[in-house]
C-alpha cells in the first residue's frame, strides 16, 4: 500500500469475565487465555482458547479472543477465520465486525474492511476509530472525497478523543495535499501537530514550508 502503515493503533477490547458456556473447565481455559493476553503471551492464549473451544465448540468469546491473540501475532488470516466463526454463531456481534475489519485492513482487503467497520457502526455509536479506519482504507483506495467525509465525522460530528481527532486531521490533511489542495492540507497538518500528533511535523516540513 502507498505510504504503508496506518499510524492508527488497533485497540481491541477482548475481555469478558466468564464467557458464555456451561462447561466449567472451558471457562477455566477461557479465563487463563484472557490472562495470557493480558501478559502478552499470545501463543499461550491461543492454546488456552483452543482448549476451551475443544470442550465447547459454540464458545463464541473463545473464538473472538483467540482471533485477537492471532491478530497480535500477525496471523491476520487466522484471526479472520476465528472472527468468521464467532459471527456464524452470533451475526449481531458488532464488536467482532470491528475486530475483523482491523484484520482485513492488515491483509489489504480494504473493501472488506470498510464493510466490516460499517457493520460495526450499526451497533456501536460514536466510534471515531472506525471512521478513521474507514477513511484510511478509502484513502488507500484513492477514494479521496469519501475518505475526507469519514475524517470529517471524527472532526466535526463525533465525540472522538484528542488523539483520534489528531489522526483525522493528519490524514485529512494528507488527503487534501494529494488532491492538490496544499494550503488547506497544511492547515489540517498544523492542527494535527497542535493536538500532539508528532508525525505531522515531518509532513509539515516536506509540504508546508
Biotite code that builds the C-alpha atoms (Angstrom):
import biotite.structure as struc

atoms = struc.array([
    struc.Atom([0.000, 0.000, 0.000], chain_id="A", res_id=1, res_name="UNK", atom_name="CA", element="C"),
    struc.Atom([1.059, 3.560, -0.625], chain_id="A", res_id=2, res_name="UNK", atom_name="CA", element="C"),
    struc.Atom([2.733, 5.028, 2.485], chain_id="A", res_id=3, res_name="UNK", atom_name="CA", element="C"),
    struc.Atom([2.401, 1.680, 4.242], chain_id="A", res_id=4, res_name="UNK", atom_name="CA", element="C"),
    struc.Atom([1.429, 1.827, 7.878], chain_id="A", res_id=5, res_name="UNK", atom_name="CA", element="C"),
    struc.Atom([-1.860, 3.064, 9.231], chain_id="A", res_id=6, res_name="UNK", atom_name="CA", element="C"),
    struc.Atom([-0.452, 5.145, 12.114], chain_id="A", res_id=7, res_name="UNK", atom_name="CA", element="C"),
    struc.Atom([-3.581, 4.009, 13.947], chain_id="A", res_id=8, res_name="UNK", atom_name="CA", element="C"),
    struc.Atom([-3.399, 1.510, 16.775], chain_id="A", res_id=9, res_name="UNK", atom_name="CA", element="C"),
    struc.Atom([-5.844, -1.380, 16.720], chain_id="A", res_id=10, res_name="UNK", atom_name="CA", element="C"),
    struc.Atom([-7.016, -1.396, 20.328], chain_id="A", res_id=11, res_name="UNK", atom_name="CA", element="C"),
    struc.Atom([-9.213, -4.471, 20.510], chain_id="A", res_id=12, res_name="UNK", atom_name="CA", element="C"),
    struc.Atom([-11.416, -4.858, 23.579], chain_id="A", res_id=13, res_name="UNK", atom_name="CA", element="C"),
    struc.Atom([-11.168, -8.550, 24.374], chain_id="A", res_id=14, res_name="UNK", atom_name="CA", element="C"),
    struc.Atom([-12.060, -9.306, 27.935], chain_id="A", res_id=15, res_name="UNK", atom_name="CA", element="C"),
    struc.Atom([-15.351, -10.767, 29.119], chain_id="A", res_id=16, res_name="UNK", atom_name="CA", element="C"),
    struc.Atom([-15.425, -12.094, 32.650], chain_id="A", res_id=17, res_name="UNK", atom_name="CA", element="C"),
    struc.Atom([-16.632, -15.691, 32.381], chain_id="A", res_id=18, res_name="UNK", atom_name="CA", element="C"),
    struc.Atom([-17.650, -16.465, 28.834], chain_id="A", res_id=19, res_name="UNK", atom_name="CA", element="C"),
    struc.Atom([-20.980, -17.893, 27.801], chain_id="A", res_id=20, res_name="UNK", atom_name="CA", element="C"),
    struc.Atom([-20.582, -21.627, 28.318], chain_id="A", res_id=21, res_name="UNK", atom_name="CA", element="C"),
    struc.Atom([-21.982, -24.187, 30.727], chain_id="A", res_id=22, res_name="UNK", atom_name="CA", element="C"),
    struc.Atom([-18.712, -26.118, 30.787], chain_id="A", res_id=23, res_name="UNK", atom_name="CA", element="C"),
    struc.Atom([-16.775, -25.165, 33.905], chain_id="A", res_id=24, res_name="UNK", atom_name="CA", element="C"),
    struc.Atom([-13.456, -26.425, 32.540], chain_id="A", res_id=25, res_name="UNK", atom_name="CA", element="C"),
    struc.Atom([-13.972, -24.457, 29.311], chain_id="A", res_id=26, res_name="UNK", atom_name="CA", element="C"),
    struc.Atom([-14.483, -21.316, 31.398], chain_id="A", res_id=27, res_name="UNK", atom_name="CA", element="C"),
    struc.Atom([-11.244, -22.073, 33.240], chain_id="A", res_id=28, res_name="UNK", atom_name="CA", element="C"),
    struc.Atom([-9.320, -22.338, 29.962], chain_id="A", res_id=29, res_name="UNK", atom_name="CA", element="C"),
    struc.Atom([-11.015, -19.162, 28.735], chain_id="A", res_id=30, res_name="UNK", atom_name="CA", element="C"),
    struc.Atom([-10.054, -17.165, 31.824], chain_id="A", res_id=31, res_name="UNK", atom_name="CA", element="C"),
    struc.Atom([-6.497, -18.482, 31.574], chain_id="A", res_id=32, res_name="UNK", atom_name="CA", element="C"),
    struc.Atom([-6.440, -17.317, 27.949], chain_id="A", res_id=33, res_name="UNK", atom_name="CA", element="C"),
    struc.Atom([-7.558, -13.843, 28.946], chain_id="A", res_id=34, res_name="UNK", atom_name="CA", element="C"),
    struc.Atom([-4.734, -13.674, 31.471], chain_id="A", res_id=35, res_name="UNK", atom_name="CA", element="C"),
    struc.Atom([-2.273, -14.780, 28.805], chain_id="A", res_id=36, res_name="UNK", atom_name="CA", element="C"),
    struc.Atom([-3.418, -11.937, 26.558], chain_id="A", res_id=37, res_name="UNK", atom_name="CA", element="C"),
    struc.Atom([-3.030, -9.520, 29.460], chain_id="A", res_id=38, res_name="UNK", atom_name="CA", element="C"),
    struc.Atom([0.625, -10.565, 29.929], chain_id="A", res_id=39, res_name="UNK", atom_name="CA", element="C"),
    struc.Atom([1.129, -10.651, 26.129], chain_id="A", res_id=40, res_name="UNK", atom_name="CA", element="C"),
    struc.Atom([1.753, -14.366, 25.954], chain_id="A", res_id=41, res_name="UNK", atom_name="CA", element="C"),
    struc.Atom([-0.273, -14.709, 22.784], chain_id="A", res_id=42, res_name="UNK", atom_name="CA", element="C"),
    struc.Atom([0.818, -18.245, 21.908], chain_id="A", res_id=43, res_name="UNK", atom_name="CA", element="C"),
    struc.Atom([-0.174, -19.347, 25.382], chain_id="A", res_id=44, res_name="UNK", atom_name="CA", element="C"),
    struc.Atom([-3.501, -17.580, 24.970], chain_id="A", res_id=45, res_name="UNK", atom_name="CA", element="C"),
    struc.Atom([-4.170, -19.417, 21.700], chain_id="A", res_id=46, res_name="UNK", atom_name="CA", element="C"),
    struc.Atom([-3.513, -22.740, 23.444], chain_id="A", res_id=47, res_name="UNK", atom_name="CA", element="C"),
    struc.Atom([-5.937, -21.924, 26.265], chain_id="A", res_id=48, res_name="UNK", atom_name="CA", element="C"),
    struc.Atom([-8.706, -20.694, 23.964], chain_id="A", res_id=49, res_name="UNK", atom_name="CA", element="C"),
    struc.Atom([-8.257, -23.717, 21.713], chain_id="A", res_id=50, res_name="UNK", atom_name="CA", element="C"),
    struc.Atom([-8.721, -25.999, 24.714], chain_id="A", res_id=51, res_name="UNK", atom_name="CA", element="C"),
    struc.Atom([-11.860, -24.078, 25.659], chain_id="A", res_id=52, res_name="UNK", atom_name="CA", element="C"),
    struc.Atom([-13.241, -24.464, 22.133], chain_id="A", res_id=53, res_name="UNK", atom_name="CA", element="C"),
    struc.Atom([-12.443, -28.197, 22.178], chain_id="A", res_id=54, res_name="UNK", atom_name="CA", element="C"),
    struc.Atom([-14.761, -28.531, 25.182], chain_id="A", res_id=55, res_name="UNK", atom_name="CA", element="C"),
    struc.Atom([-17.474, -26.245, 23.784], chain_id="A", res_id=56, res_name="UNK", atom_name="CA", element="C"),
    struc.Atom([-17.473, -25.680, 20.027], chain_id="A", res_id=57, res_name="UNK", atom_name="CA", element="C"),
    struc.Atom([-20.046, -22.895, 20.374], chain_id="A", res_id=58, res_name="UNK", atom_name="CA", element="C"),
    struc.Atom([-17.997, -20.839, 22.846], chain_id="A", res_id=59, res_name="UNK", atom_name="CA", element="C"),
    struc.Atom([-18.176, -17.527, 20.980], chain_id="A", res_id=60, res_name="UNK", atom_name="CA", element="C"),
    struc.Atom([-15.904, -15.457, 23.243], chain_id="A", res_id=61, res_name="UNK", atom_name="CA", element="C"),
    struc.Atom([-13.157, -18.077, 22.974], chain_id="A", res_id=62, res_name="UNK", atom_name="CA", element="C"),
    struc.Atom([-13.211, -17.735, 19.189], chain_id="A", res_id=63, res_name="UNK", atom_name="CA", element="C"),
    struc.Atom([-13.206, -13.935, 19.448], chain_id="A", res_id=64, res_name="UNK", atom_name="CA", element="C"),
    struc.Atom([-10.310, -13.781, 21.869], chain_id="A", res_id=65, res_name="UNK", atom_name="CA", element="C"),
    struc.Atom([-8.309, -16.447, 20.060], chain_id="A", res_id=66, res_name="UNK", atom_name="CA", element="C"),
    struc.Atom([-8.721, -14.271, 16.973], chain_id="A", res_id=67, res_name="UNK", atom_name="CA", element="C"),
    struc.Atom([-7.375, -11.309, 18.914], chain_id="A", res_id=68, res_name="UNK", atom_name="CA", element="C"),
    struc.Atom([-4.335, -13.307, 20.048], chain_id="A", res_id=69, res_name="UNK", atom_name="CA", element="C"),
    struc.Atom([-3.684, -14.370, 16.443], chain_id="A", res_id=70, res_name="UNK", atom_name="CA", element="C"),
    struc.Atom([-4.033, -10.740, 15.340], chain_id="A", res_id=71, res_name="UNK", atom_name="CA", element="C"),
    struc.Atom([-1.299, -9.653, 17.718], chain_id="A", res_id=72, res_name="UNK", atom_name="CA", element="C"),
    struc.Atom([0.912, -12.461, 16.400], chain_id="A", res_id=73, res_name="UNK", atom_name="CA", element="C"),
    struc.Atom([0.267, -11.028, 12.907], chain_id="A", res_id=74, res_name="UNK", atom_name="CA", element="C"),
    struc.Atom([-1.614, -14.148, 11.846], chain_id="A", res_id=75, res_name="UNK", atom_name="CA", element="C"),
    struc.Atom([-4.287, -11.993, 10.278], chain_id="A", res_id=76, res_name="UNK", atom_name="CA", element="C"),
    struc.Atom([-5.818, -14.732, 8.128], chain_id="A", res_id=77, res_name="UNK", atom_name="CA", element="C"),
    struc.Atom([-6.102, -16.976, 11.173], chain_id="A", res_id=78, res_name="UNK", atom_name="CA", element="C"),
    struc.Atom([-7.702, -14.134, 13.104], chain_id="A", res_id=79, res_name="UNK", atom_name="CA", element="C"),
    struc.Atom([-10.241, -13.609, 10.329], chain_id="A", res_id=80, res_name="UNK", atom_name="CA", element="C"),
    struc.Atom([-11.113, -17.322, 10.430], chain_id="A", res_id=81, res_name="UNK", atom_name="CA", element="C"),
    struc.Atom([-11.864, -17.086, 14.154], chain_id="A", res_id=82, res_name="UNK", atom_name="CA", element="C"),
    struc.Atom([-13.870, -13.897, 13.769], chain_id="A", res_id=83, res_name="UNK", atom_name="CA", element="C"),
    struc.Atom([-15.821, -15.553, 10.945], chain_id="A", res_id=84, res_name="UNK", atom_name="CA", element="C"),
    struc.Atom([-16.674, -18.450, 13.264], chain_id="A", res_id=85, res_name="UNK", atom_name="CA", element="C"),
    struc.Atom([-17.774, -16.080, 16.018], chain_id="A", res_id=86, res_name="UNK", atom_name="CA", element="C"),
    struc.Atom([-20.026, -14.236, 13.578], chain_id="A", res_id=87, res_name="UNK", atom_name="CA", element="C"),
    struc.Atom([-21.536, -17.525, 12.388], chain_id="A", res_id=88, res_name="UNK", atom_name="CA", element="C"),
    struc.Atom([-22.586, -18.128, 15.995], chain_id="A", res_id=89, res_name="UNK", atom_name="CA", element="C"),
    struc.Atom([-23.780, -14.554, 16.550], chain_id="A", res_id=90, res_name="UNK", atom_name="CA", element="C"),
    struc.Atom([-24.180, -12.420, 13.391], chain_id="A", res_id=91, res_name="UNK", atom_name="CA", element="C"),
    struc.Atom([-25.111, -9.403, 15.541], chain_id="A", res_id=92, res_name="UNK", atom_name="CA", element="C"),
    struc.Atom([-21.830, -9.207, 17.457], chain_id="A", res_id=93, res_name="UNK", atom_name="CA", element="C"),
    struc.Atom([-20.853, -5.757, 16.242], chain_id="A", res_id=94, res_name="UNK", atom_name="CA", element="C"),
    struc.Atom([-17.558, -5.617, 18.136], chain_id="A", res_id=95, res_name="UNK", atom_name="CA", element="C"),
    struc.Atom([-16.388, -8.676, 16.213], chain_id="A", res_id=96, res_name="UNK", atom_name="CA", element="C"),
    struc.Atom([-17.160, -6.949, 12.911], chain_id="A", res_id=97, res_name="UNK", atom_name="CA", element="C"),
    struc.Atom([-14.827, -4.187, 14.062], chain_id="A", res_id=98, res_name="UNK", atom_name="CA", element="C"),
    struc.Atom([-12.088, -6.639, 15.025], chain_id="A", res_id=99, res_name="UNK", atom_name="CA", element="C"),
    struc.Atom([-12.413, -8.430, 11.698], chain_id="A", res_id=100, res_name="UNK", atom_name="CA", element="C"),
    struc.Atom([-12.232, -5.065, 9.954], chain_id="A", res_id=101, res_name="UNK", atom_name="CA", element="C"),
    struc.Atom([-8.803, -4.415, 11.504], chain_id="A", res_id=102, res_name="UNK", atom_name="CA", element="C"),
    struc.Atom([-7.592, -7.850, 10.399], chain_id="A", res_id=103, res_name="UNK", atom_name="CA", element="C"),
    struc.Atom([-8.922, -7.383, 6.859], chain_id="A", res_id=104, res_name="UNK", atom_name="CA", element="C"),
    struc.Atom([-7.193, -3.999, 6.703], chain_id="A", res_id=105, res_name="UNK", atom_name="CA", element="C"),
    struc.Atom([-3.912, -5.722, 7.559], chain_id="A", res_id=106, res_name="UNK", atom_name="CA", element="C"),
    struc.Atom([-4.408, -8.224, 4.723], chain_id="A", res_id=107, res_name="UNK", atom_name="CA", element="C"),
    struc.Atom([-5.129, -5.280, 2.361], chain_id="A", res_id=108, res_name="UNK", atom_name="CA", element="C"),
    struc.Atom([-8.744, -6.344, 1.871], chain_id="A", res_id=109, res_name="UNK", atom_name="CA", element="C"),
    struc.Atom([-9.691, -2.687, 2.094], chain_id="A", res_id=110, res_name="UNK", atom_name="CA", element="C"),
    struc.Atom([-13.179, -3.019, 0.656], chain_id="A", res_id=111, res_name="UNK", atom_name="CA", element="C"),
    struc.Atom([-13.924, -5.838, 3.087], chain_id="A", res_id=112, res_name="UNK", atom_name="CA", element="C"),
    struc.Atom([-12.544, -3.794, 5.971], chain_id="A", res_id=113, res_name="UNK", atom_name="CA", element="C"),
    struc.Atom([-14.756, -0.830, 5.104], chain_id="A", res_id=114, res_name="UNK", atom_name="CA", element="C"),
    struc.Atom([-17.836, -3.062, 5.033], chain_id="A", res_id=115, res_name="UNK", atom_name="CA", element="C"),
    struc.Atom([-16.946, -4.585, 8.409], chain_id="A", res_id=116, res_name="UNK", atom_name="CA", element="C"),
    struc.Atom([-16.434, -1.188, 10.021], chain_id="A", res_id=117, res_name="UNK", atom_name="CA", element="C"),
    struc.Atom([-19.756, -0.109, 8.539], chain_id="A", res_id=118, res_name="UNK", atom_name="CA", element="C"),
    struc.Atom([-21.386, -3.164, 10.098], chain_id="A", res_id=119, res_name="UNK", atom_name="CA", element="C"),
    struc.Atom([-19.705, -2.429, 13.431], chain_id="A", res_id=120, res_name="UNK", atom_name="CA", element="C"),
    struc.Atom([-21.174, 1.072, 13.425], chain_id="A", res_id=121, res_name="UNK", atom_name="CA", element="C"),
    struc.Atom([-24.671, -0.416, 13.187], chain_id="A", res_id=122, res_name="UNK", atom_name="CA", element="C"),
    struc.Atom([-24.334, -1.432, 16.820], chain_id="A", res_id=123, res_name="UNK", atom_name="CA", element="C"),
    struc.Atom([-21.605, 0.854, 18.164], chain_id="A", res_id=124, res_name="UNK", atom_name="CA", element="C"),
    struc.Atom([-22.274, 4.576, 18.073], chain_id="A", res_id=125, res_name="UNK", atom_name="CA", element="C"),
    struc.Atom([-19.754, 7.404, 18.482], chain_id="A", res_id=126, res_name="UNK", atom_name="CA", element="C"),
    struc.Atom([-16.912, 5.133, 17.400], chain_id="A", res_id=127, res_name="UNK", atom_name="CA", element="C"),
    struc.Atom([-14.476, 7.625, 15.956], chain_id="A", res_id=128, res_name="UNK", atom_name="CA", element="C"),
    struc.Atom([-11.789, 4.990, 15.476], chain_id="A", res_id=129, res_name="UNK", atom_name="CA", element="C"),
    struc.Atom([-13.928, 3.113, 12.967], chain_id="A", res_id=130, res_name="UNK", atom_name="CA", element="C"),
    struc.Atom([-14.481, 6.278, 10.937], chain_id="A", res_id=131, res_name="UNK", atom_name="CA", element="C"),
    struc.Atom([-10.753, 6.965, 10.945], chain_id="A", res_id=132, res_name="UNK", atom_name="CA", element="C"),
    struc.Atom([-10.057, 3.429, 9.750], chain_id="A", res_id=133, res_name="UNK", atom_name="CA", element="C"),
    struc.Atom([-12.715, 3.679, 7.036], chain_id="A", res_id=134, res_name="UNK", atom_name="CA", element="C"),
    struc.Atom([-11.223, 6.974, 5.937], chain_id="A", res_id=135, res_name="UNK", atom_name="CA", element="C"),
    struc.Atom([-7.755, 5.468, 5.816], chain_id="A", res_id=136, res_name="UNK", atom_name="CA", element="C"),
    struc.Atom([-8.945, 2.483, 3.781], chain_id="A", res_id=137, res_name="UNK", atom_name="CA", element="C"),
    struc.Atom([-10.686, 4.813, 1.345], chain_id="A", res_id=138, res_name="UNK", atom_name="CA", element="C"),
    struc.Atom([-7.533, 6.921, 1.119], chain_id="A", res_id=139, res_name="UNK", atom_name="CA", element="C"),
    struc.Atom([-5.542, 3.867, 0.065], chain_id="A", res_id=140, res_name="UNK", atom_name="CA", element="C"),
    struc.Atom([-8.277, 3.048, -2.457], chain_id="A", res_id=141, res_name="UNK", atom_name="CA", element="C"),
    struc.Atom([-7.803, 6.591, -3.839], chain_id="A", res_id=142, res_name="UNK", atom_name="CA", element="C"),
    struc.Atom([-11.396, 7.456, -2.924], chain_id="A", res_id=143, res_name="UNK", atom_name="CA", element="C"),
    struc.Atom([-10.278, 10.809, -1.606], chain_id="A", res_id=144, res_name="UNK", atom_name="CA", element="C"),
    struc.Atom([-13.584, 12.657, -1.304], chain_id="A", res_id=145, res_name="UNK", atom_name="CA", element="C"),
    struc.Atom([-15.164, 9.738, 0.513], chain_id="A", res_id=146, res_name="UNK", atom_name="CA", element="C"),
    struc.Atom([-12.116, 9.456, 2.792], chain_id="A", res_id=147, res_name="UNK", atom_name="CA", element="C"),
    struc.Atom([-12.436, 13.124, 3.738], chain_id="A", res_id=148, res_name="UNK", atom_name="CA", element="C"),
    struc.Atom([-16.099, 12.623, 4.637], chain_id="A", res_id=149, res_name="UNK", atom_name="CA", element="C"),
    struc.Atom([-15.072, 9.922, 7.131], chain_id="A", res_id=150, res_name="UNK", atom_name="CA", element="C"),
    struc.Atom([-12.411, 12.120, 8.730], chain_id="A", res_id=151, res_name="UNK", atom_name="CA", element="C"),
    struc.Atom([-14.949, 14.954, 8.873], chain_id="A", res_id=152, res_name="UNK", atom_name="CA", element="C"),
    struc.Atom([-17.208, 12.767, 11.020], chain_id="A", res_id=153, res_name="UNK", atom_name="CA", element="C"),
    struc.Atom([-14.456, 12.471, 13.594], chain_id="A", res_id=154, res_name="UNK", atom_name="CA", element="C"),
    struc.Atom([-13.522, 16.150, 13.473], chain_id="A", res_id=155, res_name="UNK", atom_name="CA", element="C"),
    struc.Atom([-16.959, 17.736, 13.242], chain_id="A", res_id=156, res_name="UNK", atom_name="CA", element="C"),
    struc.Atom([-19.658, 15.430, 14.463], chain_id="A", res_id=157, res_name="UNK", atom_name="CA", element="C"),
    struc.Atom([-18.291, 12.704, 16.710], chain_id="A", res_id=158, res_name="UNK", atom_name="CA", element="C"),
    struc.Atom([-17.010, 12.817, 20.274], chain_id="A", res_id=159, res_name="UNK", atom_name="CA", element="C"),
    struc.Atom([-13.631, 11.340, 19.485], chain_id="A", res_id=160, res_name="UNK", atom_name="CA", element="C"),
    struc.Atom([-10.640, 11.633, 21.777], chain_id="A", res_id=161, res_name="UNK", atom_name="CA", element="C"),
    struc.Atom([-7.933, 14.216, 21.265], chain_id="A", res_id=162, res_name="UNK", atom_name="CA", element="C"),
    struc.Atom([-5.718, 11.534, 19.718], chain_id="A", res_id=163, res_name="UNK", atom_name="CA", element="C"),
    struc.Atom([-8.462, 10.344, 17.359], chain_id="A", res_id=164, res_name="UNK", atom_name="CA", element="C"),
    struc.Atom([-9.118, 13.902, 16.206], chain_id="A", res_id=165, res_name="UNK", atom_name="CA", element="C"),
    struc.Atom([-5.401, 14.488, 15.668], chain_id="A", res_id=166, res_name="UNK", atom_name="CA", element="C"),
    struc.Atom([-5.251, 11.364, 13.482], chain_id="A", res_id=167, res_name="UNK", atom_name="CA", element="C"),
    struc.Atom([-8.272, 12.561, 11.499], chain_id="A", res_id=168, res_name="UNK", atom_name="CA", element="C"),
    struc.Atom([-6.682, 15.984, 10.916], chain_id="A", res_id=169, res_name="UNK", atom_name="CA", element="C"),
    struc.Atom([-3.408, 14.347, 9.847], chain_id="A", res_id=170, res_name="UNK", atom_name="CA", element="C"),
    struc.Atom([-4.983, 12.054, 7.275], chain_id="A", res_id=171, res_name="UNK", atom_name="CA", element="C"),
    struc.Atom([-7.460, 14.649, 6.058], chain_id="A", res_id=172, res_name="UNK", atom_name="CA", element="C"),
    struc.Atom([-4.532, 16.999, 5.551], chain_id="A", res_id=173, res_name="UNK", atom_name="CA", element="C"),
    struc.Atom([-2.540, 14.427, 3.628], chain_id="A", res_id=174, res_name="UNK", atom_name="CA", element="C"),
    struc.Atom([-5.575, 13.543, 1.532], chain_id="A", res_id=175, res_name="UNK", atom_name="CA", element="C"),
    struc.Atom([-6.130, 17.196, 0.630], chain_id="A", res_id=176, res_name="UNK", atom_name="CA", element="C"),
    struc.Atom([-2.479, 17.563, -0.359], chain_id="A", res_id=177, res_name="UNK", atom_name="CA", element="C"),
    struc.Atom([-2.777, 14.514, -2.631], chain_id="A", res_id=178, res_name="UNK", atom_name="CA", element="C"),
    struc.Atom([-5.854, 16.171, -4.172], chain_id="A", res_id=179, res_name="UNK", atom_name="CA", element="C"),
    struc.Atom([-3.822, 19.300, -4.915], chain_id="A", res_id=180, res_name="UNK", atom_name="CA", element="C"),
    struc.Atom([-5.299, 21.332, -2.040], chain_id="A", res_id=181, res_name="UNK", atom_name="CA", element="C"),
    struc.Atom([-1.975, 22.013, -0.376], chain_id="A", res_id=182, res_name="UNK", atom_name="CA", element="C"),
    struc.Atom([-2.932, 25.138, 1.586], chain_id="A", res_id=183, res_name="UNK", atom_name="CA", element="C"),
    struc.Atom([-5.951, 23.507, 3.210], chain_id="A", res_id=184, res_name="UNK", atom_name="CA", element="C"),
    struc.Atom([-3.966, 20.330, 3.740], chain_id="A", res_id=185, res_name="UNK", atom_name="CA", element="C"),
    struc.Atom([-1.217, 22.201, 5.542], chain_id="A", res_id=186, res_name="UNK", atom_name="CA", element="C"),
    struc.Atom([-3.784, 23.830, 7.823], chain_id="A", res_id=187, res_name="UNK", atom_name="CA", element="C"),
    struc.Atom([-5.001, 20.374, 8.821], chain_id="A", res_id=188, res_name="UNK", atom_name="CA", element="C"),
    struc.Atom([-1.476, 19.109, 9.406], chain_id="A", res_id=189, res_name="UNK", atom_name="CA", element="C"),
    struc.Atom([-0.856, 22.104, 11.625], chain_id="A", res_id=190, res_name="UNK", atom_name="CA", element="C"),
    struc.Atom([-3.959, 21.265, 13.662], chain_id="A", res_id=191, res_name="UNK", atom_name="CA", element="C"),
    struc.Atom([-2.832, 17.653, 13.962], chain_id="A", res_id=192, res_name="UNK", atom_name="CA", element="C"),
    struc.Atom([0.509, 18.823, 15.295], chain_id="A", res_id=193, res_name="UNK", atom_name="CA", element="C"),
    struc.Atom([-1.127, 21.163, 17.830], chain_id="A", res_id=194, res_name="UNK", atom_name="CA", element="C"),
    struc.Atom([-3.183, 18.223, 19.077], chain_id="A", res_id=195, res_name="UNK", atom_name="CA", element="C"),
    struc.Atom([0.040, 16.309, 19.664], chain_id="A", res_id=196, res_name="UNK", atom_name="CA", element="C"),
    struc.Atom([0.339, 14.112, 16.573], chain_id="A", res_id=197, res_name="UNK", atom_name="CA", element="C"),
    struc.Atom([4.115, 14.078, 16.214], chain_id="A", res_id=198, res_name="UNK", atom_name="CA", element="C"),
    struc.Atom([4.217, 12.573, 12.713], chain_id="A", res_id=199, res_name="UNK", atom_name="CA", element="C"),
    struc.Atom([2.555, 15.697, 11.364], chain_id="A", res_id=200, res_name="UNK", atom_name="CA", element="C"),
    struc.Atom([5.791, 17.648, 11.852], chain_id="A", res_id=201, res_name="UNK", atom_name="CA", element="C"),
    struc.Atom([7.624, 15.672, 9.167], chain_id="A", res_id=202, res_name="UNK", atom_name="CA", element="C"),
    struc.Atom([4.929, 16.314, 6.567], chain_id="A", res_id=203, res_name="UNK", atom_name="CA", element="C"),
    struc.Atom([4.778, 19.988, 7.519], chain_id="A", res_id=204, res_name="UNK", atom_name="CA", element="C"),
    struc.Atom([8.489, 20.203, 6.778], chain_id="A", res_id=205, res_name="UNK", atom_name="CA", element="C"),
    struc.Atom([8.071, 18.404, 3.441], chain_id="A", res_id=206, res_name="UNK", atom_name="CA", element="C"),
    struc.Atom([4.932, 20.089, 2.077], chain_id="A", res_id=207, res_name="UNK", atom_name="CA", element="C"),
    struc.Atom([4.288, 23.260, 4.005], chain_id="A", res_id=208, res_name="UNK", atom_name="CA", element="C"),
    struc.Atom([7.419, 25.406, 4.080], chain_id="A", res_id=209, res_name="UNK", atom_name="CA", element="C"),
])
